[in-house]
Each structure stands twice: as C-alpha cells, then as structure tokens.
C-alpha cells in the first residue's frame, strides 16, 4: 500500500491529465490505517520529485480533499508551515531549493483558498 501511495503521488500526480480521477483514487485509500501518514509524507516530500511548475497539482488535490477529509488537509498545511519555520531557523543554504518549493506551495494553497492571509502573515 505504501508503494501504491508513492506511485500515486510521485508518478501520477504531476503527470495526470484528469484531476478528478486522481482525486477519486486518493479518496478510496483506507484512511483509518497508515495510508494517510504515507500520503502526507509523500505530499510534503518536495525535494527530488516535485516539479516547481506543477506544485499547483498538490494544492488542487488538497483543495479537493478538503471537502471530505478536512482534518487531513489541516494537518498537511500545519506540517508544511512548521517545516518552513524549522528550515528558516536552521538557515542552511543547502535547503534553499526546498524552502522555495515550500513557499510556492503555500502560495498555491492561498490561490485555492485553503490558507488565509492572516495565517501567512502570522507565521
């Protein structure tokens, strides 16, 4: 199941033409088990697999999931903002590309109205 979640996010999310089909596949995952943790880990792993131009696909997926799994979406956004804060406090120049992708994802989440401007300015 973990390999299937990784396949969904890393292989199909950035290449899928039909976002509704992808959202249906993600919604069919067993949410009571560890699949939600794997999905969160894969969505926030922006190091090697994330294409900068296609980060809107992640925001679109989270926007679609917000109707059904709002606690999961809130957890992902909270983890993303926490990761940004931790990398800013460390101030390691090697993490700059990751930080740029994370902030771009926050911007895309703002475009999809999942993040409010007050939350962005407070954190």
N, CA, C and O atoms as a printed pandas DataFrame, in Angstrom:
     atom_number atom_name residue_name chain_id  residue_number  x_coord  y_coord  z_coord
0              1         N          UNK        A               1    0.826   -1.195    0.000
1              2        CA          UNK        A               1    0.000    0.000    0.000
2              3         C          UNK        A               1    0.870    1.258    0.000
3              4         O          UNK        A               1    0.537    2.261   -0.631
4              5         N          UNK        A               2    1.997    1.180    0.725
5              6        CA          UNK        A               2    2.894    2.331    0.751
6              7         C          UNK        A               2    3.472    2.605   -0.637
7              8         O          UNK        A               2    3.597    3.760   -1.044
8              9         N          UNK        A               3    3.818    1.557   -1.353
9             10        CA          UNK        A               3    4.337    1.731   -2.710
10            11         C          UNK        A               3    3.271    2.294   -3.640
11            12         O          UNK        A               3    3.586    3.076   -4.537
12            13         N          UNK        A               4    2.012    1.905   -3.438
13            14        CA          UNK        A               4    0.934    2.437   -4.263
14            15         C          UNK        A               4    0.745    3.924   -3.994
15            16         O          UNK        A               4    0.529    4.692   -4.932
16            17         N          UNK        A               5    0.821    4.347   -2.736
17            18        CA          UNK        A               5    0.691    5.771   -2.407
18            19         C          UNK        A               5    1.846    6.558   -3.021
19            20         O          UNK        A               5    1.641    7.641   -3.570
20            21         N          UNK        A               6    3.065    6.012   -2.928
21            22        CA          UNK        A               6    4.207    6.677   -3.543
22            23         C          UNK        A               6    4.051    6.754   -5.060
23            24         O          UNK        A               6    4.395    7.767   -5.669
24            25         N          UNK        A               7    3.536    5.695   -5.669
25            26        CA          UNK        A               7    3.288    5.708   -7.109
26            27         C          UNK        A               7    2.251    6.769   -7.466
27            28         O          UNK        A               7    2.404    7.486   -8.455
28            29         N          UNK        A               8    1.196    6.865   -6.659
29            30        CA          UNK        A               8    0.166    7.869   -6.932
30            31         C          UNK        A               8    0.746    9.279   -6.908
31            32         O          UNK        A               8    0.517   10.069   -7.823
32            33         N          UNK        A               9    1.488    9.583   -5.869
33            34        CA          UNK        A               9    1.969   10.957   -5.709
34            35         C          UNK        A               9    3.128   11.256   -6.653
35            36         O          UNK        A               9    3.101   12.261   -7.364
36            37         N          UNK        A              10    4.125   10.414   -6.669
37            38        CA          UNK        A              10    5.341   10.742   -7.406
38            39         C          UNK        A              10    5.206   10.515   -8.907
39            40         O          UNK        A              10    5.799   11.255   -9.692
40            41         N          UNK        A              11    4.446    9.521   -9.319
41            42        CA          UNK        A              11    4.356    9.213  -10.743
42            43         C          UNK        A              11    3.119    9.799  -11.414
43            44         O          UNK        A              11    3.196   10.302  -12.535
44            45         N          UNK        A              12    1.979    9.733  -10.731
45            46        CA          UNK        A              12    0.747   10.112  -11.404
46            47         C          UNK        A              12    0.270   11.523  -11.097
47            48         O          UNK        A              12   -0.433   12.115  -11.916
48            49         N          UNK        A              13    0.624   12.076   -9.957
49            50        CA          UNK        A              13    0.093   13.388   -9.583
50            51         C          UNK        A              13    0.556   14.480  -10.539
51            52         O          UNK        A              13   -0.245   15.312  -10.966
52            53         N          UNK        A              14    1.826   14.481  -10.873
53            54        CA          UNK        A              14    2.358   15.538  -11.712
54            55         C          UNK        A              14    2.124   15.291  -13.199
55            56         O          UNK        A              14    2.323   16.189  -14.017
56            57         N          UNK        A              15    1.699   14.068  -13.554
57            58        CA          UNK        A              15    1.512   13.751  -14.969
58            59         C          UNK        A              15    0.054   13.499  -15.342
59            60         O          UNK        A              15   -0.275   13.378  -16.522
60            61         N          UNK        A              16   -0.807   13.421  -14.355
61            62        CA          UNK        A              16   -2.204   13.052  -14.599
62            63         C          UNK        A              16   -2.952   14.208  -15.260
63            64         O          UNK        A              16   -2.885   15.354  -14.814
64            65         N          UNK        A              17   -3.652   13.881  -16.315
65            66        CA          UNK        A              17   -4.459   14.877  -17.011
66            67         C          UNK        A              17   -5.797   15.094  -16.298
67            68         O          UNK        A              17   -6.285   16.220  -16.194
68            69         N          UNK        A              18   -6.367   14.019  -15.820
69            70        CA          UNK        A              18   -7.690   14.074  -15.201
70            71         C          UNK        A              18   -7.544   14.153  -13.686
71            72         O          UNK        A              18   -7.266   13.148  -13.032
72            73         N          UNK        A              19   -7.729   15.344  -13.130
73            74        CA          UNK        A              19   -7.559   15.523  -11.689
74            75         C          UNK        A              19   -8.691   14.868  -10.898
75            76         O          UNK        A              19   -8.488   14.456   -9.756
76            77         N          UNK        A              20   -9.875   14.769  -11.490
77            78        CA          UNK        A              20  -10.995   14.132  -10.792
78            79         C          UNK        A              20  -10.751   12.644  -10.586
79            80         O          UNK        A              20  -11.074   12.101   -9.530
80            81         N          UNK        A              21  -10.186   11.986  -11.586
81            82        CA          UNK        A              21   -9.863   10.570  -11.457
82            83         C          UNK        A              21   -8.815   10.353  -10.368
83            84         O          UNK        A              21   -8.923    9.419   -9.573
84            85         N          UNK        A              22   -7.807   11.213  -10.334
85            86        CA          UNK        A              22   -6.776   11.102   -9.318
86            87         C          UNK        A              22   -7.362   11.334   -7.930
87            88         O          UNK        A              22   -7.003   10.635   -6.982
88            89         N          UNK        A              23   -8.252   12.300   -7.803
89            90        CA          UNK        A              23   -8.884   12.575   -6.514
90            91         C          UNK        A              23   -9.731   11.391   -6.058
91            92         O          UNK        A              23   -9.771   11.080   -4.867
92            93         N          UNK        A              24  -10.405   10.734   -6.992
93            94        CA          UNK        A              24  -11.185    9.544   -6.632
94            95         C          UNK        A              24  -10.289    8.419   -6.125
95            96         O          UNK        A              24  -10.637    7.727   -5.168
96            97         N          UNK        A              25   -9.135    8.236   -6.766
97            98        CA          UNK        A              25   -8.203    7.202   -6.313
98            99         C          UNK        A              25   -7.691    7.496   -4.910
99           100         O          UNK        A              25   -7.566    6.586   -4.090
100          101         N          UNK        A              26   -7.397    8.757   -4.630
101          102        CA          UNK        A              26   -6.894    9.115   -3.307
102          103         C          UNK        A              26   -7.993    8.972   -2.264
103          104         O          UNK        A              26   -7.726    8.546   -1.141
104          105         N          UNK        A              27   -9.211    9.317   -2.616
105          106        CA          UNK        A              27  -10.321    9.202   -1.665
106          107         C          UNK        A              27  -10.643    7.762   -1.319
107          108         O          UNK        A              27  -11.220    7.498   -0.264
108          109         N          UNK        A              28  -10.282    6.822   -2.187
109          110        CA          UNK        A              28  -10.558    5.410   -1.932
110          111         C          UNK        A              28   -9.526    4.753   -1.022
111          112         O          UNK        A              28   -9.679    3.587   -0.657
112          113         N          UNK        A              29   -8.485    5.480   -0.653
113          114        CA          UNK        A              29   -7.476    4.909    0.245
114          115         C          UNK        A              29   -8.079    4.639    1.617
115          116         O          UNK        A              29   -8.993    5.349    2.035
116          117         N          UNK        A              30   -7.584    3.622    2.329
117          118        CA          UNK        A              30   -8.075    3.376    3.694
118          119         C          UNK        A              30   -7.513    4.433    4.660
119          120         O          UNK        A              30   -6.325    4.409    4.980
120          121         N          UNK        A              31   -8.346    5.336    5.111
121          122        CA          UNK        A              31   -7.908    6.473    5.901
122          123         C          UNK        A              31   -7.698    6.138    7.366
123          124         O          UNK        A              31   -7.086    6.925    8.090
124          125         N          UNK        A              32   -8.183    5.002    7.821
125          126        CA          UNK        A              32   -8.019    4.645    9.230
126          127         C          UNK        A              32   -6.622    4.098    9.521
127          128         O          UNK        A              32   -6.154    4.161   10.658
128          129         N          UNK        A              33   -5.968    3.573    8.514
129          130        CA          UNK        A              33   -4.656    2.965    8.697
130          131         C          UNK        A              33   -3.527    3.957    8.466
131          132         O          UNK        A              33   -3.717    5.171    8.543
132          133         N          UNK        A              34   -2.361    3.422    8.183
133          134        CA          UNK        A              34   -1.192    4.289    7.989
134          135         C          UNK        A              34   -1.135    4.961    6.620
135          136         O          UNK        A              34   -0.183    5.693    6.347
136          137         N          UNK        A              35   -2.120    4.739    5.750
137          138        CA          UNK        A              35   -2.082    5.318    4.408
138          139         C          UNK        A              35   -2.133    6.839    4.445
139          140         O          UNK        A              35   -1.520    7.493    3.601
140          141         N          UNK        A              36   -2.841    7.407    5.393
141          142        CA          UNK        A              36   -2.911    8.867    5.463
142          143         C          UNK        A              36   -1.556    9.455    5.843
143          144         O          UNK        A              36   -1.182   10.516    5.342
144          145         N          UNK        A              37   -0.823    8.786    6.713
145          146        CA          UNK        A              37    0.519    9.246    7.067
146          147         C          UNK        A              37    1.479    9.151    5.896
147          148         O          UNK        A              37    2.312   10.036    5.697
148          149         N          UNK        A              38    1.368    8.088    5.125
149          150        CA          UNK        A              38    2.218    7.936    3.945
150          151         C          UNK        A              38    1.895    9.006    2.910
151          152         O          UNK        A              38    2.796    9.570    2.290
152          153         N          UNK        A              39    0.593    9.285    2.723
153          154        CA          UNK        A              39    0.193   10.304    1.759
154          155         C          UNK        A              39    0.711   11.672    2.193
155          156         O          UNK        A              39    1.189   12.445    1.361
156          157         N          UNK        A              40    0.623   11.974    3.467
157          158        CA          UNK        A              40    1.129   13.258    3.981
158          159         C          UNK        A              40    2.637   13.358    3.772
159          160         O          UNK        A              40    3.140   14.402    3.356
160          161         N          UNK        A              41    3.354   12.282    4.057
161          162        CA          UNK        A              41    4.804   12.280    3.880
162          163         C          UNK        A              41    5.170   12.476    2.407
163          164         O          UNK        A              41    6.098   13.220    2.090
164          165         N          UNK        A              42    4.451   11.819    1.524
165          166        CA          UNK        A              42    4.749   11.941    0.096
166          167         C          UNK        A              42    4.399   13.326   -0.443
167          168         O          UNK        A              42    5.116   13.860   -1.288
168          169         N          UNK        A              43    3.308   13.906    0.037
169          170        CA          UNK        A              43    2.931   15.229   -0.433
170          171         C          UNK        A              43    3.913   16.300    0.030
171          172         O          UNK        A              43    4.161   17.275   -0.680
172          173         N          UNK        A              44    4.465   16.114    1.215
173          174        CA          UNK        A              44    5.391   17.114    1.750
174          175         C          UNK        A              44    6.839   16.855    1.359
175          176         O          UNK        A              44    7.711   17.665    1.672
176          177         N          UNK        A              45    7.115   15.747    0.683
177          178        CA          UNK        A              45    8.469   15.454    0.222
178          179         C          UNK        A              45    8.704   16.206   -1.089
179          180         O          UNK        A              45    8.510   15.659   -2.175
180          181         N          UNK        A              46    9.120   17.453   -0.970
181          182        CA          UNK        A              46    9.276   18.313   -2.138
182          183         C          UNK        A              46   10.712   18.374   -2.624
183          184         O          UNK        A              46   11.054   19.248   -3.421
184          185         N          UNK        A              47   11.556   17.468   -2.165
185          186        CA          UNK        A              47   12.970   17.541   -2.513
186          187         C          UNK        A              47   13.252   17.151   -3.956
187          188         O          UNK        A              47   13.655   17.987   -4.764
188          189         N          UNK        A              48   13.041   15.897   -4.272
189          190        CA          UNK        A              48   13.511   15.391   -5.553
190          191         C          UNK        A              48   12.404   15.225   -6.582
191          192         O          UNK        A              48   12.642   15.353   -7.783
192          193         N          UNK        A              49   11.205   14.944   -6.117
193          194        CA          UNK        A              49   10.151   14.551   -7.045
194          195         C          UNK        A              49    9.272   15.712   -7.481
195          196         O          UNK        A              49    8.596   15.619   -8.506
196          197         N          UNK        A              50    9.268   16.793   -6.730
197          198        CA          UNK        A              50    8.338   17.875   -7.014
198          199         C          UNK        A              50    8.859   18.764   -8.139
199          200         O          UNK        A              50    9.988   19.253   -8.091
200          201         N          UNK        A              51    8.037   18.960   -9.124
201          202        CA          UNK        A              51    8.346   19.884  -10.194
202          203         C          UNK        A              51    7.795   21.246   -9.794
203          204         O          UNK        A              51    6.636   21.357   -9.396
204          205         N          UNK        A              52    8.616   22.273   -9.898
205          206        CA          UNK        A              52    8.233   23.602   -9.416
206          207         C          UNK        A              52    6.983   24.118  -10.125
207          208         O          UNK        A              52    6.124   24.738   -9.498
208          209         N          UNK        A              53    6.881   23.865  -11.418
209          210        CA          UNK        A              53    5.749   24.373  -12.188
210          211         C          UNK        A              53    4.461   23.628  -11.879
211          212         O          UNK        A              53    3.375   24.161  -12.110
212          213         N          UNK        A              54    4.555   22.413  -11.364
213          214        CA          UNK        A              54    3.364   21.595  -11.139
214          215         C          UNK        A              54    2.973   21.487   -9.672
215          216         O          UNK        A              54    2.238   20.570   -9.306
216          217         N          UNK        A              55    3.437   22.386   -8.830
217          218        CA          UNK        A              55    3.029   22.346   -7.430
218          219         C          UNK        A              55    1.555   22.704   -7.257
219          220         O          UNK        A              55    0.969   22.436   -6.208
220          221         N          UNK        A              56    0.965   23.299   -8.269
221          222        CA          UNK        A              56   -0.469   23.589   -8.195
222          223         C          UNK        A              56   -1.289   22.298   -8.179
223          224         O          UNK        A              56   -2.427   22.295   -7.710
224          225         N          UNK        A              57   -0.718   21.203   -8.689
225          226        CA          UNK        A              57   -1.424   19.916   -8.639
226          227         C          UNK        A              57   -1.600   19.448   -7.199
227          228         O          UNK        A              57   -2.639   18.887   -6.853
228          229         N          UNK        A              58   -0.600   19.673   -6.363
229          230        CA          UNK        A              58   -0.708   19.303   -4.948
230          231         C          UNK        A              58   -1.770   20.158   -4.270
231          232         O          UNK        A              58   -2.572   19.658   -3.481
232          233         N          UNK        A              59   -1.772   21.453   -4.584
233          234        CA          UNK        A              59   -2.774   22.347   -3.998
234          235         C          UNK        A              59   -4.173   21.984   -4.488
235          236         O          UNK        A              59   -5.135   22.059   -3.724
236          237         N          UNK        A              60   -4.291   21.597   -5.738
237          238        CA          UNK        A              60   -5.588   21.187   -6.269
238          239         C          UNK        A              60   -6.082   19.911   -5.598
239          240         O          UNK        A              60   -7.266   19.783   -5.286
240          241         N          UNK        A              61   -5.169   18.972   -5.379
241          242        CA          UNK        A              61   -5.538   17.739   -4.679
242          243         C          UNK        A              61   -6.004   18.035   -3.261
243          244         O          UNK        A              61   -7.018   17.500   -2.816
244          245         N          UNK        A              62   -5.270   18.884   -2.551
245          246        CA          UNK        A              62   -5.660   19.214   -1.181
246          247         C          UNK        A              62   -6.977   19.989   -1.152
247          248         O          UNK        A              62   -7.769   19.843   -0.221
248          249         N          UNK        A              63   -7.206   20.806   -2.167
249          250        CA          UNK        A              63   -8.473   21.530   -2.247
250          251         C          UNK        A              63   -9.640   20.574   -2.454
251          252         O          UNK        A              63  -10.706   20.745   -1.863
252          253         N          UNK        A              64   -9.433   19.571   -3.294
253          254        CA          UNK        A              64  -10.479   18.576   -3.499
254          255         C          UNK        A              64  -10.700   17.704   -2.283
255          256         O          UNK        A              64  -11.831   17.311   -1.996
256          257         N          UNK        A              65   -9.631   17.397   -1.563
257          258        CA          UNK        A              65   -9.750   16.573   -0.359
258          259         C          UNK        A              65  -10.350   17.338    0.818
259          260         O          UNK        A              65  -10.856   16.727    1.759
260          261         N          UNK        A              66  -10.298   18.661    0.774
261          262        CA          UNK        A              66  -10.786   19.463    1.900
262          263         C          UNK        A              66  -12.273   19.260    2.142
263          264         O          UNK        A              66  -12.744   19.429    3.266
264          265         N          UNK        A              67  -13.008   18.903    1.116
265          266        CA          UNK        A              67  -14.451   18.667    1.276
266          267         C          UNK        A              67  -14.735   17.388    2.052
267          268         O          UNK        A              67  -15.759   17.281    2.727
268          269         N          UNK        A              68  -13.833   16.422    1.956
269          270        CA          UNK        A              68  -14.086   15.104    2.527
270          271         C          UNK        A              68  -13.210   14.801    3.743
271          272         O          UNK        A              68  -13.670   14.170    4.695
272          273         N          UNK        A              69  -11.965   15.240    3.719
273          274        CA          UNK        A              69  -11.001   14.940    4.784
274          275         C          UNK        A              69  -10.362   16.238    5.260
275          276         O          UNK        A              69   -9.166   16.449    5.058
276          277         N          UNK        A              70  -11.141   17.104    5.887
277          278        CA          UNK        A              70  -10.625   18.408    6.264
278          279         C          UNK        A              70   -9.553   18.326    7.351
279          280         O          UNK        A              70   -8.635   19.147    7.372
280          281         N          UNK        A              71   -9.656   17.348    8.252
281          282        CA          UNK        A              71   -8.627   17.209    9.291
282          283         C          UNK        A              71   -7.275   16.839    8.677
283          284         O          UNK        A              71   -6.234   17.303    9.142
284          285         N          UNK        A              72   -7.288   16.015    7.647
285          286        CA          UNK        A              72   -6.048   15.639    6.965
286          287         C          UNK        A              72   -5.415   16.854    6.287
287          288         O          UNK        A              72   -4.204   17.059    6.376
288          289         N          UNK        A              73   -6.231   17.651    5.616
289          290        CA          UNK        A              73   -5.720   18.834    4.912
290          291         C          UNK        A              73   -5.147   19.837    5.913
291          292         O          UNK        A              73   -4.104   20.439    5.658
292          293         N          UNK        A              74   -5.815   20.017    7.034
293          294        CA          UNK        A              74   -5.314   20.926    8.067
294          295         C          UNK        A              74   -3.985   20.415    8.619
295          296         O          UNK        A              74   -3.076   21.202    8.883
296          297         N          UNK        A              75   -3.875   19.115    8.789
297          298        CA          UNK        A              75   -2.624   18.516    9.283
298          299         C          UNK        A              75   -1.484   18.723    8.289
299          300         O          UNK        A              75   -0.358   19.018    8.690
300          301         N          UNK        A              76   -1.769   18.571    6.998
301          302        CA          UNK        A              76   -0.738   18.762    5.975
302          303         C          UNK        A              76   -0.277   20.218    5.947
303          304         O          UNK        A              76    0.921   20.492    5.877
304          305         N          UNK        A              77   -1.227   21.151    6.001
305          306        CA          UNK        A              77   -0.874   22.575    5.975
306          307         C          UNK        A              77   -0.091   22.954    7.221
307          308         O          UNK        A              77    0.871   23.718    7.141
308          309         N          UNK        A              78   -0.492   22.431    8.368
309          310        CA          UNK        A              78    0.214   22.710    9.607
310          311         C          UNK        A              78    1.644   22.174    9.549
311          312         O          UNK        A              78    2.581   22.853    9.971
312          313         N          UNK        A              79    1.810   20.971    9.032
313          314        CA          UNK        A              79    3.165   20.396    8.899
314          315         C          UNK        A              79    4.011   21.192    7.913
315          316         O          UNK        A              79    5.209   21.379    8.127
316          317         N          UNK        A              80    3.392   21.659    6.837
317          318        CA          UNK        A              80    4.123   22.461    5.851
318          319         C          UNK        A              80    4.616   23.763    6.472
319          320         O          UNK        A              80    5.778   24.129    6.293
320          321         N          UNK        A              81    3.758   24.463    7.193
321          322        CA          UNK        A              81    4.164   25.717    7.822
322          323         C          UNK        A              81    5.222   25.488    8.900
323          324         O          UNK        A              81    6.125   26.305    9.078
324          325         N          UNK        A              82    5.103   24.378    9.613
325          326        CA          UNK        A              82    6.111   24.049   10.624
326          327         C          UNK        A              82    7.457   23.740    9.978
327          328         O          UNK        A              82    8.499   24.151   10.489
328          329         N          UNK        A              83    7.439   23.018    8.856
329          330        CA          UNK        A              83    8.695   22.724    8.151
330          331         C          UNK        A              83    9.355   23.998    7.636
331          332         O          UNK        A              83   10.579   24.122    7.674
332          333         N          UNK        A              84    8.551   24.945    7.155
333          334        CA          UNK        A              84    9.101   26.219    6.691
334          335         C          UNK        A              84    9.762   26.951    7.845
335          336         O          UNK        A              84   10.860   27.488    7.699
336          337         N          UNK        A              85    9.102   26.973    8.984
337          338        CA          UNK        A              85    9.655   27.671   10.140
338          339         C          UNK        A              85   10.959   27.013   10.618
339          340         O          UNK        A              85   11.911   27.704   10.978
340          341         N          UNK        A              86   10.992   25.693   10.618
341          342        CA          UNK        A              86   12.202   24.986   11.060
342          343         C          UNK        A              86   13.367   25.245   10.110
343          344         O          UNK        A              86   14.491   25.470   10.560
344          345         N          UNK        A              87   13.114   25.216    8.804
345          346        CA          UNK        A              87   14.207   25.451    7.859
346          347         C          UNK        A              87   14.668   26.908    7.896
347          348         O          UNK        A              87   15.843   27.182    7.651
348          349         N          UNK        A              88   13.778   27.839    8.193
349          350        CA          UNK        A              88   14.202   29.233    8.340
350          351         C          UNK        A              88   15.063   29.429    9.579
351          352         O          UNK        A              88   16.012   30.213    9.561
352          353         N          UNK        A              89   14.738   28.720   10.653
353          354        CA          UNK        A              89   15.520   28.850   11.877
354          355         C          UNK        A              89   16.901   28.216   11.728
355          356         O          UNK        A              89   17.871   28.695   12.315
356          357         N          UNK        A              90   16.991   27.147   10.948
357          358        CA          UNK        A              90   18.285   26.488   10.731
358          359         C          UNK        A              90   19.194   27.322    9.847
359          360         O          UNK        A              90   20.405   27.369   10.060
360          361         N          UNK        A              91   18.605   27.984    8.846
361          362        CA          UNK        A              91   19.316   28.873    7.929
362          363         C          UNK        A              91   20.486   28.174    7.245
363          364         O          UNK        A              91   21.607   28.682    7.234
364          365         N          UNK        A              92   20.211   27.017    6.680
365          366        CA          UNK        A              92   21.210   26.256    5.933
366          367         C          UNK        A              92   21.006   26.548    4.442
367          368         O          UNK        A              92   19.914   26.342    3.913
368          369         N          UNK        A              93   22.036   27.019    3.781
369          370        CA          UNK        A              93   21.903   27.417    2.380
370          371         C          UNK        A              93   21.591   26.241    1.473
371          372         O          UNK        A              93   21.066   26.435    0.376
372          373         N          UNK        A              94   21.900   25.028    1.903
373          374        CA          UNK        A              94   21.621   23.858    1.072
374          375         C          UNK        A              94   20.138   23.551    0.994
375          376         O          UNK        A              94   19.703   22.814    0.109
376          377         N          UNK        A              95   19.359   24.107    1.907
377          378        CA          UNK        A              95   17.909   23.863    1.921
378          379         C          UNK        A              95   17.120   24.938    1.185
379          380         O          UNK        A              95   15.890   24.930    1.230
380          381         N          UNK        A              96   17.791   25.853    0.517
381          382        CA          UNK        A              96   17.092   26.931   -0.186
382          383         C          UNK        A              96   16.134   26.429   -1.272
383          384         O          UNK        A              96   15.009   26.924   -1.344
384          385         N          UNK        A              97   16.526   25.467   -2.121
385          386        CA          UNK        A              97   15.558   24.996   -3.123
386          387         C          UNK        A              97   14.308   24.378   -2.494
387          388         O          UNK        A              97   13.198   24.565   -2.993
388          389         N          UNK        A              98   14.493   23.649   -1.407
389          390        CA          UNK        A              98   13.349   23.076   -0.705
390          391         C          UNK        A              98   12.466   24.184   -0.142
391          392         O          UNK        A              98   11.241   24.117   -0.240
392          393         N          UNK        A              99   13.081   25.193    0.441
393          394        CA          UNK        A              99   12.326   26.304    1.025
394          395         C          UNK        A              99   11.537   27.052   -0.039
395          396         O          UNK        A              99   10.401   27.458    0.205
396          397         N          UNK        A             100   12.127   27.241   -1.220
397          398        CA          UNK        A             100   11.427   27.922   -2.312
398          399         C          UNK        A             100   10.208   27.118   -2.743
399          400         O          UNK        A             100    9.144   27.687   -2.988
400          401         N          UNK        A             101   10.355   25.793   -2.838
401          402        CA          UNK        A             101    9.214   24.948   -3.208
402          403         C          UNK        A             101    8.130   24.980   -2.140
403          404         O          UNK        A             101    6.942   25.002   -2.460
404          405         N          UNK        A             102    8.535   24.984   -0.871
405          406        CA          UNK        A             102    7.553   25.022    0.208
406          407         C          UNK        A             102    6.763   26.326    0.189
407          408         O          UNK        A             102    5.543   26.317    0.357
408          409         N          UNK        A             103    7.443   27.429   -0.012
409          410        CA          UNK        A             103    6.749   28.719   -0.043
410          411         C          UNK        A             103    5.874   28.823   -1.285
411          412         O          UNK        A             103    4.788   29.400   -1.231
412          413         N          UNK        A             104    6.331   28.277   -2.391
413          414        CA          UNK        A             104    5.497   28.247   -3.606
414          415         C          UNK        A             104    4.225   27.434   -3.349
415          416         O          UNK        A             104    3.148   27.808   -3.814
416          417         N          UNK        A             105    4.343   26.334   -2.620
417          418        CA          UNK        A             105    3.165   25.533   -2.296
418          419         C          UNK        A             105    2.214   26.305   -1.385
419          420         O          UNK        A             105    0.997   26.203   -1.540
420          421         N          UNK        A             106    2.743   27.067   -0.448
421          422        CA          UNK        A             106    1.879   27.899    0.398
422          423         C          UNK        A             106    1.151   28.934   -0.459
423          424         O          UNK        A             106   -0.029   29.205   -0.238
424          425         N          UNK        A             107    1.851   29.511   -1.433
425          426        CA          UNK        A             107    1.208   30.448   -2.356
426          427         C          UNK        A             107    0.103   29.787   -3.167
427          428         O          UNK        A             107   -0.955   30.381   -3.375
428          429         N          UNK        A             108    0.340   28.568   -3.623
429          430        CA          UNK        A             108   -0.696   27.852   -4.374
430          431         C          UNK        A             108   -1.881   27.509   -3.472
431          432         O          UNK        A             108   -3.031   27.562   -3.906
432          433         N          UNK        A             109   -1.598   27.159   -2.222
433          434        CA          UNK        A             109   -2.694   26.896   -1.283
434          435         C          UNK        A             109   -3.501   28.167   -1.030
435          436         O          UNK        A             109   -4.717   28.101   -0.850
436          437         N          UNK        A             110   -2.846   29.308   -1.013
437          438        CA          UNK        A             110   -3.555   30.579   -0.873
438          439         C          UNK        A             110   -4.432   30.829   -2.099
439          440         O          UNK        A             110   -5.553   31.321   -1.969
440          441         N          UNK        A             111   -3.929   30.493   -3.287
441          442        CA          UNK        A             111   -4.732   30.665   -4.505
442          443         C          UNK        A             111   -5.973   29.785   -4.498
443          444         O          UNK        A             111   -7.017   30.175   -5.022
444          445         N          UNK        A             112   -5.863   28.602   -3.907
445          446        CA          UNK        A             112   -7.006   27.703   -3.813
446          447         C          UNK        A             112   -7.854   27.968   -2.572
447          448         O          UNK        A             112   -8.774   27.202   -2.283
448          449         N          UNK        A             113   -7.563   29.029   -1.840
449          450        CA          UNK        A             113   -8.303   29.481   -0.666
450          451         C          UNK        A             113   -8.309   28.465    0.477
451          452         O          UNK        A             113   -9.286   28.347    1.217
452          453         N          UNK        A             114   -7.214   27.743    0.604
453          454        CA          UNK        A             114   -7.062   26.827    1.731
454          455         C          UNK        A             114   -6.313   27.486    2.891
455          456         O          UNK        A             114   -6.411   27.048    4.037
456          457         N          UNK        A             115   -5.566   28.543    2.577
457          458        CA          UNK        A             115   -4.797   29.268    3.575
458          459         C          UNK        A             115   -5.231   30.726    3.522
459          460         O          UNK        A             115   -5.335   31.312    2.444
460          461         N          UNK        A             116   -5.481   31.304    4.682
461          462        CA          UNK        A             116   -5.895   32.696    4.760
462          463         C          UNK        A             116   -4.665   33.590    4.861
463          464         O          UNK        A             116   -3.603   33.146    5.298
464          465         N          UNK        A             117   -4.807   34.844    4.458
465          466        CA          UNK        A             117   -3.664   35.760    4.509
466          467         C          UNK        A             117   -3.210   36.028    5.934
467          468         O          UNK        A             117   -2.026   36.282    6.158
468          469         N          UNK        A             118   -4.113   35.978    6.900
469          470        CA          UNK        A             118   -3.749   36.192    8.304
470          471         C          UNK        A             118   -2.791   35.096    8.756
471          472         O          UNK        A             118   -1.832   35.368    9.478
472          473         N          UNK        A             119   -3.047   33.867    8.337
473          474        CA          UNK        A             119   -2.175   32.748    8.690
474          475         C          UNK        A             119   -0.788   32.907    8.082
475          476         O          UNK        A             119    0.212   32.564    8.712
476          477         N          UNK        A             120   -0.727   33.419    6.877
477          478        CA          UNK        A             120    0.567   33.605    6.206
478          479         C          UNK        A             120    1.368   34.692    6.915
479          480         O          UNK        A             120    2.564   34.519    7.152
480          481         N          UNK        A             121    0.738   35.794    7.253
481          482        CA          UNK        A             121    1.462   36.892    7.882
482          483         C          UNK        A             121    1.823   36.595    9.324
483          484         O          UNK        A             121    2.814   37.127    9.825
484          485         N          UNK        A             122    1.049   35.763   10.008
485          486        CA          UNK        A             122    1.364   35.418   11.391
486          487         C          UNK        A             122    2.516   34.438   11.497
487          488         O          UNK        A             122    3.282   34.480   12.460
488          489         N          UNK        A             123    2.648   33.547   10.506
489          490        CA          UNK        A             123    3.722   32.560   10.587
490          491         C          UNK        A             123    4.873   33.029    9.767
491          492         O          UNK        A             123    5.896   32.348    9.691
